[in-house]
Amino acid sequence: MADLKAQFEAAAVNSKKLSERPDNATMLKMYALYKQANVGDNTEKRPGFTDMVGRAKWDAWDELKGTSSDAAMQQYIDLIASLS
């Protein structure tokens, strides 16, 4: 677990150093996996329809409901590695 957490934290640092900005769909996936790994299932209220960015982020995170923290960490690590 400690090794996975260290890899996850390194991937989070590397995500800020990518040579190119990922597309919006990939950015949403990164956000959702990061939140799922750190917070767990989304229990927050869905933002209103005027907050389109907030809703997109909420929806992306909510799709991962039931995914374990370890699985989300590994998926995040793999995603960042594929972008590097």
Number of C-alpha atoms within 10 A of each C-alpha: 7 7 8 14 16 11 16 23 15 13 21 17 12 15 21 11 11 13 9 9 12 13 8 10 11 14 15 19 19 24 17 26 27 22 22 26 23 13 11 20 18 19 11 8 8 15 15 9 9 8 10 11 12 14 16 17 19 21 16 21 23 19 15 19 14 11 15 14 19 16 14 22 25 18 18 25 24 13 17 20 13 8 14 12
